Amino acid sequence: MPKIVDHEARRADLARALWSVVQRDGVNAASIRAVATEAGWTYGSVAHYFKTRDEMLLFAYRLAFSREREHFPIGNDQLNALDRLVGLLLRALPVDEASSIDFQIWLAFMGRVADDPLLAESVRQEHDLFHDDVRVLVEEAVVAGFLGPEHGVAALVDMVVTFVNGLGVVAALDPKHHGPEQLERKLRDFLSKFAPAGRAVTKAHREAG
C-alpha cells in the first residue's frame, strides 16, 4: 500500500524548524535552505510544500495565530470581561520566547506589505480575525460596566488595536523594559482611560455578583 503522508503535519514540522531558525539567527536568516537544514530535509522537499520564503513564513505565522486562539478561548467564564480582554491583548504582544518569534515574523511582513498585495491581503485577514476577537470582548466589557459606552464600541476597538500594535513594536525594540508585567500594566493603564468614573481597571477587580 502507498504510504499515507500527512501534509499538514509535515508543514507544521517545517514551521517548528523555522521558529528554531528565527529564535537562533533572526527572521532574516529564515530561508528555505536554512529551514531545510534545520529540519533535516532536502531543499527540494521543503520547496515542495512552500514555493517561496514568504509562503513559508506566512504559514508559520498563521499556525501560531490559530494555536493562540485555541489556547485562549474568548468565552472563558473563569475570568471577567475585562480580564479576558487584557489576556487576549497580552497574547498579541511579545511576552515570551514564542510570541517574540511570532512578532519578529509579523514585523518582517509589515516591511513588505506595501510592495506585495497578496501578502498584504493575507496579513489583513489575520488582523481582521484579531480585530473581531477584540470587538467581542470590548462589547462584553462595556456591557459589564468596565468600559464606558460614550466612545462607541467600534471606536474603542480601533483605539485598542492601534495601541496594542504600537505597544508591540516598542516592546520588540526594548524588551528589557517591557516584560509581561510591565505590558499588562500599560494595557490596564490605557483601558482605564475609558472606564466609567470610579470604576477600577485593575487585575484584582471582579464583576459584582
N, C-alpha and C positions, 0 to 999 in steps of 0.2 A: 504494500500500500504506500502511496506517496506520503511523505511527511507533511503534517499539517503545521503551518507556520503562523504563529500569532503575530501579525504585523504590527498591531498597536503596542503589544508588549515589547517588541524589538525597537520600535520608535521610542518607547519610554526608557529602555536601556540606554539608547543614544542620548536622550535628554539628560539622564543622570551623568553620563560621561561628559556631556557639555558643561553641566553645572560644576563638575570637578575641575575642568579646564579653566572656567571663569574664576572659580574660587582661588585657584593656584596662580594663574597667569594673567587674569583680567579678561574682559569681554573681547578686546581686540585680538586676542590670541585664539579665540574660539573659531578656528577654520574647520572645514570639513576634514582636512587631513589630520589636524590635531585631535579632533574628536574621534576619528577612526583609530588613531594610535592609542588614545586613552581607553577606548572600548575593546581594543584587541581585534579590530575589524580591518578589512582592506578598504582603501579609499573607494573603490568601485562599489563595495557592499553598502557603504553609507550613502553614496550618491544614488543608489537605487531607491532609497527612501526619501532623501532630500536633495533636490536638484541644485539648490543654492544655499549659501550660508544663512541668508535672511529667512528662508523657509525653515531651516533647522532651528534657528533662534526663536522664531515665532511659535513653532510647535512647543518648544520647551517653556516659553512664557505662558502659553495658553494652558499647558498641562499644570503648571504651578498655580495659575489663577483658578482653574477649576477645582483643584485639590483644596485650595484655601477656602473656596466657597463651601465645599463639602464639610470641612473641618469647623466652620463657623456658621452653622445654620442661623439665619436671621430671626427665626421663630423660637429661639432658645428662651423658654419660660423661666429658667432659673435666674435670669438677670432682668432688671427693669429696662425700660425702653432706652433710657439714656446710656446705661452701661453697655447695652448691646450695640448702640451706635458708636460709642467710643471704641469698643472692641473691634468692630468692623473697620473703623478708620485706622486703628493701630496696625491691622493686618495689611494695610496698603502702604505701610511705611517700612523702611529698612531697620527693623528692630532686632534682628538676629542674623546669623550667617546665611540661612536660606533666603530670607526676604531681601537681604543685601544683594545677593546674586541676582534675584529677580529684578531688583531695582536697577542694577547695572545694565541688564538687558533692556529694560524699559527706557532708560536714558539713551542707550545706543539707538533705539528706534526713533526717539524724539529728534535725534540729529539727522534722520533720514527721511522722515515722512513728507517734508516739503518737496522732495525730489522723486518720491515714489508713491503714486496714487494708490496702488494696490496695497502696499504696506500700510499706508495711512488709513485706508478703509478697514483693514484687519485690526489695527490697534484701536481704531474708533469703536469697533464692535465690542471689544473687551471693556473699553472705557464706559460704553453705554450700559453694559451689564452692572458695572460697579455703581454707576450713577443711579440705576434703578434700585439697587440694594440700599443705597444711602437714602433715597426718597422714601422707601418703605419705613425705615427706622426713624427718619426725621418726622414723618407723619405721626408715627406712634408716640414720639417724644413730645410733639405738640399736643396731641390728644391727652397725654398723661400729665401735661402741665409743666414739663421740664423746659420746653422752649415756647416762647411766646408766638402767637399767631399773626402778629401785626405785619411781619415782613412777607408772609405768604410762603407756602411750602416750596414752591418752585424756586423762588429767590434764595431761600435758606439753603436748599440743596446745592444750588450753583455756588454760593459763597463757601459752603463747607468743602465741596470737592476742590474748588480753586485753592483754598487754604491748605488742604492736605497735599495737593500736588506740589505747591511751593515749599511746604514743610519737608516733604520728602527729599527735594533737591538740596535744601540746606543741611538735612541730616546726612545725606550721602557725602557732602563736601566736608562736613565737620562732625564725624561720628563720635569723637571723643566727648563732645559736649551735648550729644543728642542720643542718649541711651533710652531704653524703653520708659523708664520713669519720667525722664525729662520730656519725652514726646507726649506721654499721656497727660502730663501737667499742662503742656502747651495746648493740647486739644481741649481739655476741660476749661482752661482759661478763655480760649476762643469761644467755645459754646456758651460760656457764662454771659457773654455779651448779649445773647439772645434769650436769656432766661427771664421769666417774669420777675418783677420786683419782689425780693425776699425769698426767691427760690434758689437753693444752692445747686451747684453743678459739681458735686464732689463725689469721690468714689464711695464714700460711706452712705450717701443719700439713697434712700429707697422710697418707692411709692407707698403712700399710706394705705392701710387696709390690705 
